């Protein structure tokens, strides 16, 4: 169930939970889901964008289609460790993700320095097309968080993740630089994501309704970008209009 997968197609719903609702929900989910074999993992990401932040600005406008590119590791990698280059697209509510494995040093030469990747898979070609379409793309933000992943006991296509201790930064945009940055959410708040290939199970829909847990529109990179705008405009004495 947790072996390497390079393509995903699914619906993703996001929810923000305070500590009390998180604890109550985790208790009630115990009969339906179990933690994956890795337990809690720390996920580190570099998000890529154009100098004028074309990708995240378009995403925050909630278009029918949006896309993003990121470099991901599990924990702090060294140059020969495995990382993932991920191209994520969303169209009419459906998330499509393509990813390739690479050694960190090779991935950085590919994404930071523009060196041609030697692989010729379909996913590589899709990423090459993306990089050619945005020729000035560069690392824009680091985001890391602790994740606990649960899988359905009877339906392993149902996946629920809880992200906590989410941090972001705009300097030292290298995965190997370590885990540090500013907090993205208030203390104790968890970001829950429900990932399903189709309709949500009725028992889960009823449980969320009973606990008054409702979906939100939330992007870690989008939130970090907005926080950055607030800081920069405050320093310059300007006001900034944030996206809803």
Secondary structure, DSSP 8 states (H G I E B T S, - for coil): --S---EEEEEEEEEEE-HHHHHHHHHHHTTTEEEEEEEEEEEEEEEEE-TT-HHHHHHHTT-SEEEEEEEEEESS--TTSEEEEEEEEEETTEEEEEEEEEEHHHHHHHHTS----S---HHHHHHHHHHHHTTT-EEEEEEEEEEEEEEESS-TT-EEEEEEEEEEESSS--GGG-S--EESS-TT-EEEEEEESSS--HHHHHHHHHTT---B---HHHHHHHHHHHHHHHHTT-------
